[in-house]
């Protein structure tokens, strides 16, 4: 089995390359040569950990284990935040494997593998074939960013009004998905700076919160996807929500979610936690994105120490529009 290069975080936050040599493939394991890796805000959380970084991977299958049933050598595949589960518990059997007690999530297991690498070894069961009309660069950010927002839009109807807070890495994808699902889309942002971008992506209304803009009558939000890392000013947001509406906090923050009690109680507003998509929803997301030509707005960086370091620095400063994608340098 040949060795391959991986890029790890470190205690000082410096990205370091090293080599690793996997054991012989067993079960449904697959070796994937990585051709693109998305850059996610979660990667910043593990930059100071001794683990391989990256979890929005796309690549080409180079070898398969003895129990692989569907995937073939040469297939283009992707994977995301979750790479394993027990397959036997009630959550797995119900298709909710993202909440399996034996799950393997980025940063919580399999830390010697990642998408910031030349290759990776993954289970066939958690790999997803990439539609032909999605490029590797476009498909990579969908493996986590796209899956995350699409999961929060499950069960939606075209009659609903969807609020998207923030026009960033998650928000710009959420706008596209919600619009193509036939919903009325309202974008909430701090200022007017991204109004044109939001409109081009499919937003029907744009609210600049710092300008104290109000929603028109009849446009109360049935569902709100919060994609910003900063705490919203809930006093401004909650009056825009419809009775029995649902708020989805999607960005990962180390602080607590603090929100006024009375508007929640008086309007019956729900707050719903949501992780990334389960596998069935993930694959539906890829099919939907392929059919409706939903693609992220990306900036590319080389998949090497210098490129990863530069991309993480820019991501930490909010200087990436809207998703960073790492591409292996050509030999």
C-alpha positions in Angstrom: 0.0 0.0 0.0 1.6 3.3 -1.0 2.0 6.2 1.4 0.3 9.5 0.9 0.6 13.1 2.2 -1.7 14.6 4.8 -1.8 18.1 6.3 -2.3 18.4 10.0 -3.0 21.1 12.5 -0.7 21.7 15.5 -0.7 23.2 18.9 0.7 26.4 17.5 -1.8 26.5 14.7 0.9 25.9 12.0 -0.2 23.5 9.3 2.3 20.7 8.8 2.6 18.1 6.1 3.4 14.5 6.9 3.1 11.1 5.3 1.0 8.2 6.3 0.8 4.7 5.1 -2.6 3.0 5.5 -3.1 -0.7 6.2 -4.4 -3.0 3.5 -8.0 -2.2 2.6 -10.6 -4.3 4.4 -14.5 -4.4 4.4 -16.0 -1.6 2.3 -13.0 0.7 2.5 -12.0 2.8 -0.5 -8.9 4.8 -1.4 -9.7 8.1 -2.9 -7.2 10.4 -4.6 -8.3 13.9 -3.6 -8.9 16.4 -6.4 -10.6 19.2 -4.5 -11.3 20.0 -0.8 -13.7 22.6 0.5 -12.6 25.0 3.2 -15.1 25.2 6.1 -15.3 27.4 9.2 -15.1 24.2 11.3 -11.6 23.7 10.0 -10.5 26.8 12.0 -11.7 25.1 15.2 -9.2 22.2 14.7 -6.2 24.2 13.3 -4.6 23.9 16.8 -5.3 20.1 17.1 -2.9 17.3 16.1 -5.2 15.9 13.4 -5.6 15.9 9.7 -7.7 18.8 8.6 -10.5 19.0 6.1 -13.9 17.3 5.6 -15.3 18.6 2.3 -13.6 16.2 0.0 -14.0 15.1 -3.6 -11.8 12.7 -5.5 -11.3 9.7 -7.7 -11.5 6.1 -6.5 -8.1 4.4 -6.9 -8.7 1.1 -5.0 -11.5 -0.7 -3.4 -11.8 -3.2 -0.5 -13.2 -6.7 -0.8 -16.7 -5.9 0.4 -17.3 -2.8 -1.9 -20.5 -3.4 -3.8 -21.3 -0.3 -5.9 -18.4 2.1 -6.3 -15.8 1.3 -8.9 -12.3 2.4 -9.6 -12.4 5.7 -11.5 -15.6 6.9 -10.0 -15.8 10.5 -8.7 -17.0 10.6 -5.1 -17.4 13.0 -2.2 -17.7 12.8 1.5 -18.5 15.2 4.3 -18.6 15.8 8.0 -19.7 12.2 8.9 -17.7 9.2 7.8 -19.1 6.3 9.9 -21.9 5.0 12.2 -22.8 1.8 13.8 -25.5 1.0 11.3 -27.5 -1.0 13.8 -29.1 1.4 16.3 -32.6 2.9 16.0 -31.2 6.2 14.8 -29.3 4.5 12.0 -32.2 2.3 11.1 -34.5 5.3 10.8 -32.0 7.1 8.5 -30.9 9.5 11.3 -27.3 8.1 11.4 -26.0 11.6 12.0 -27.3 11.2 15.6 -25.9 7.6 16.1 -24.1 7.3 19.4 -21.3 5.4 17.6 -21.0 8.0 14.8 -17.7 9.2 13.5 -17.7 12.9 12.9 -14.9 15.3 11.8 -12.7 16.1 14.8 -14.2 13.3 16.9 -12.8 10.2 15.2 -10.8 9.0 12.3 -8.4 12.0 12.9 -5.6 10.5 10.8 -7.7 11.1 7.7 -9.0 14.3 6.1 -9.6 16.1 2.9 -6.5 18.2 3.3 -4.4 15.4 1.8 -3.3 13.7 -1.4 -5.5 10.6 -0.6 -7.9 9.3 2.0 -9.4 6.0 3.0 -13.1 6.0 3.6 -16.0 3.5 3.9 -18.0 3.1 0.7 -21.2 3.5 2.8 -20.3 7.1 3.5 -19.2 8.1 0.0 -21.4 9.9 -2.5 -21.1 9.7 -6.3 -20.7 13.2 -7.9 -23.1 14.0 -10.7 -21.3 14.4 -14.1 -22.3 18.1 -14.5 -20.8 19.2 -11.2 -17.1 20.0 -11.3 -14.8 18.8 -8.5 -14.4 22.4 -7.4 -18.1 23.1 -7.3 -19.0 19.8 -5.6 -16.5 20.1 -2.7 -18.2 22.8 -0.7 -21.5 21.0 -1.1 -20.3 18.0 0.9 -20.7 20.0 4.2 -21.9 23.5 3.4 -24.5 22.4 0.9 -25.6 19.4 3.0 -26.0 21.5 6.1 -28.4 24.0 4.6 -30.3 21.4 2.6 -30.9 19.4 5.7 -32.5 22.4 7.4 -34.8 22.8 4.4 -36.3 19.3 4.6 -40.1 19.0 4.6 -40.5 22.6 3.3 -43.3 23.6 1.0 -43.3 26.1 -1.8 -45.8 28.2 0.2 -43.3 29.0 2.9 -41.3 32.1 3.4 -37.7 31.3 4.3 -35.3 33.7 6.0 -31.6 33.4 5.4 -29.5 35.3 7.9 -26.1 36.0 6.4 -24.7 35.9 2.9 -21.6 33.9 3.4 -20.3 30.4 2.9 -23.5 28.8 4.1 -25.9 31.6 3.4 -25.2 32.0 -0.3 -25.9 28.3 -0.8 -29.1 28.4 1.3 -30.4 31.2 -0.8 -30.0 29.2 -4.0 -31.5 26.0 -2.5 -34.5 27.8 -1.0 -35.2 29.7 -4.2 -35.1 26.6 -6.4 -37.4 24.8 -3.9 -40.0 27.5 -4.9 -40.0 29.4 -1.6 -40.2 33.1 -1.0 -36.7 34.0 0.1 -35.9 36.8 2.5 -32.2 37.6 3.2 -31.3 39.3 6.5 -27.9 41.0 6.6 -26.1 43.6 8.6 -25.7 46.1 5.8 -26.5 46.7 2.1 -23.1 45.5 0.9 -24.4 42.1 -0.3 -27.8 43.1 -1.5 -26.9 42.7 -5.2 -25.3 39.3 -4.6 -28.3 38.1 -2.6 -30.7 39.1 -5.4 -28.6 37.5 -8.1 -28.6 34.3 -6.0 -32.4 34.2 -5.8 -33.5 36.3 -2.9 -36.9 38.0 -3.3 -36.4 40.5 -0.5 -33.3 41.9 1.4 -33.4 43.4 4.9 -30.4 45.5 6.1 -30.7 45.1 9.8 -28.5 48.0 10.7 -30.8 50.3 8.7 -33.8 49.0 10.8 -35.5 47.9 7.6 -38.8 46.1 8.2 -40.5 43.2 6.5 -43.6 44.0 4.4 -46.9 42.8 5.8 -47.6 39.2 4.7 -43.9 38.3 4.5 -43.5 36.8 8.0 -40.8 34.1 8.1 -41.9 30.5 8.4 -38.4 29.2 8.7 -35.1 31.1 9.5 -31.7 29.6 8.8 -29.1 31.5 10.9 -25.7 31.1 9.0 -23.8 33.9 10.8 -21.3 33.1 13.6 -22.2 36.2 15.6 -25.3 36.2 17.8 -28.3 37.9 16.0 -30.1 40.8 17.6 -33.1 38.7 18.5 -35.2 41.7 19.4 -35.2 42.7 15.7 -35.5 39.2 14.4 -38.3 37.6 16.4 -41.0 40.1 15.4 -40.4 39.0 11.8 -41.2 35.3 12.6 -44.7 33.8 12.0 -46.6 31.9 14.6 -45.2 28.3 15.1 -42.2 29.1 12.8 -38.8 27.5 13.3 -35.3 28.9 13.7 -32.3 26.8 12.7 -29.0 27.9 14.2 -26.5 26.4 11.7 -23.2 28.1 12.4 -21.0 26.6 15.1 -20.1 28.9 18.0 -18.5 28.2 21.3 -20.9 30.5 23.2 -24.4 30.0 24.4 -27.5 30.7 22.3 -29.3 33.5 24.2 -32.8 34.5 23.1 -35.8 36.2 24.8 -38.4 33.9 26.3 -41.6 35.7 25.8 -41.7 36.0 22.0 -40.9 32.3 21.7 -43.8 31.4 24.1 -46.3 33.9 22.7 -45.7 33.0 19.1 -45.0 29.3 19.6 -41.6 29.7 17.9 -39.4 26.6 17.7 -35.6 26.4 17.8 -34.4 23.4 16.0 -30.9 22.0 16.2 -29.6 20.5 12.9 -26.4 18.8 12.1 -25.3 17.9 8.5 -27.5 15.9 6.2 -28.0 12.1 6.6 -26.8 10.2 3.6 -30.1 9.9 1.9 -30.6 13.7 2.1 -27.0 14.3 1.1 -27.5 12.4 -2.1 -30.8 14.1 -2.8 -29.0 17.4 -2.3 -26.4 16.5 -4.9 -29.1 15.4 -7.4 -31.0 18.6 -6.7 -27.9 20.8 -7.1 -27.1 19.1 -10.4 -30.6 19.5 -11.8 -30.9 23.1 -10.8 -27.3 24.2 -11.5 -26.7 25.2 -7.9 -23.0 25.9 -7.4 -21.0 27.7 -4.7 -19.1 31.0 -5.4 -15.5 29.9 -4.8 -12.0 31.1 -4.5 -9.3 28.5 -5.1 -6.0 27.9 -3.3 -3.3 25.3 -3.8 -3.6 22.2 -1.7 -0.2 22.5 0.0 1.2 24.0 3.2 1.4 27.5 1.8 -2.0 27.4 0.2 -3.8 25.9 3.3 -2.1 28.4 5.6 -3.1 31.3 3.4 -6.7 30.1 3.0 -7.2 29.6 6.7 -5.8 33.1 7.5 -8.2 34.6 5.0 -11.1 32.5 6.2 -10.4 33.7 9.8 -10.5 37.3 8.6 -13.8 36.8 6.7 -11.9 37.4 3.5 -13.1 34.5 1.3 -15.9 34.9 -1.1 -17.9 32.8 -0.4 -16.2 29.3 -0.1 -12.5 28.5 -0.4 -11.6 25.4 -2.3 -8.1 23.7 -2.2 -6.9 22.2 -5.4 -3.8 19.9 -5.7 -1.0 21.6 -7.6 -0.3 20.0 -11.0 2.7 17.8 -11.1 
